[in-house]
Amino acid sequence: MPESHITVCWISSARYSQPLDAAARRKWQLLAGLSDYDIRVIGFATSLRPRRFREYARFYLLPQPPISLLRYLAIFSMAPLLLTALVLRHRGAIIVAQSPFEGAVGALVKPIARLAGLRPKLIIENHNNFEEDIFLQRSIPLKGLYRALMLAAARFAFRRADAVRVISSSTAERARHYAPALPQARFMTFSDTDVFLQMERRFPVEAAEDIVYAGVLIPRKGLHLLLKAFAALDHPRAQLHLVGGAENAAYAGSLKQQAFDLGIESRVHFAGAVSQHELATYFAAARVMVLPSLSEGLGRVVVEAMLLGTPVIGSRVGGIPDMITDGENGYLVEAGNETALTAALRRVYDEENDVAAMGEKARVFAEDFFSPRKYVEGYRQLFELALDQETEDGMDGAAERR
């Protein structure tokens, strides 16, 4: 690698297959277009076997333990050693941590790197309400201790960071709470939007009957409320498709029982995890996409549905209001309000409402809000923002570039 390249060491708890799946391949292919940067990624393999390979970026994958607690232990025990080795060997100039928790690993490595004469910049990414979201996804043993440790790690990381990437107004606000002076760059998480742009609707939105939810099946997504609202909807031809993996198996089981108890089991379909292409086919046949989350960082599925001219009903939480203008390209409802959710569903089917115009406004908004080009430029600006921060001994970070 020529000396002119700047090494970026990326750390996250994301899982990567070898070869990469289609969405990950497209993401790293785009980021490989940042030709001034040599990107090296620490993550998890999809099995207990560690992996090392190159596919647009260089991947160093830790063995994936079977339960989430062990994955956190692996990140905090093995990742610091691996990250230190990468930073020292390849003169890493930037560390990107894909959450404040992984940011603590980067914060630990920074002083070690300084002993070798290196001053890597630490970028923390904040994609959600990291203080609460994990507790809305599944039951956590020793919840109080777990929360204290996680928040201590986040505070430790924010105090030592050089820049932060946020994805919405709400995540920007939470980052400012922990680090008011930390410079921010804001852009959406990656979506392979080409899949949605190339898909044609199966029939016009005003002729569609079905409702689609897209996302994992966890309590934080508010699907138990959606089932109640759907049961109260006076539109017997409507079908509800829940598209996403059962990350919380107990919760997914309770949803199936709830659908049976409500007498709607024949009209509720659990599609499971699907490819981006399959997801696009669901959106292409939908009258509306519903995201009834109780907490949400942004919700990229909102943009993905809108790209196919599908209006969206979403909760007024997190970054969802950044994308939905109530009554224009969808409807906003208060999180947890089953009655308001039912009313919004009824409005979508009301013949007096021009759902076709709403869908067109959704499409126009989505095409402007996100593009692969904007995503790559977002990272270019983020890297430059971090490198331009002064180091602790007063040197200008820009002088460290080669």
Secondary structure, 3 states (H helix, E strand, C coil): CCCCCEEEEEEEEEECCCCCCHHHHHHHHHHCCCCCEEEEEEEECCCCCCEEEECCCEEEEECCCCCHHHHHHHHHHCHHHHHHHHHHHHCCCEEEECCHHHHHHHHHHHHHHHHCCCCCEEEEEECCCCCCHHHHCCCCCCHHHHHHHHHHHHHHHHHCCCEEEECCHHHHHHHHHHCCCCCEEECCCCCCHHHHHHCCCCCCHHHCCEEEEECCCCHHHCHHHHHHHHHCCCCCCCCEEEECCCCCHHHHHHHHHHHHHCCCHHHEEEEECCCHHHHHHHHHCEEEEEECCCCCCCCHHHHHHHCCCCCEEEECCCCHHHCCCECCCEEEECCCCHHHHHHHHHHHHCCCCCHHHHHHHHHHHHHHHCCHHHHHHHHHHHHHHHHCCECCCCCEHHHHCC
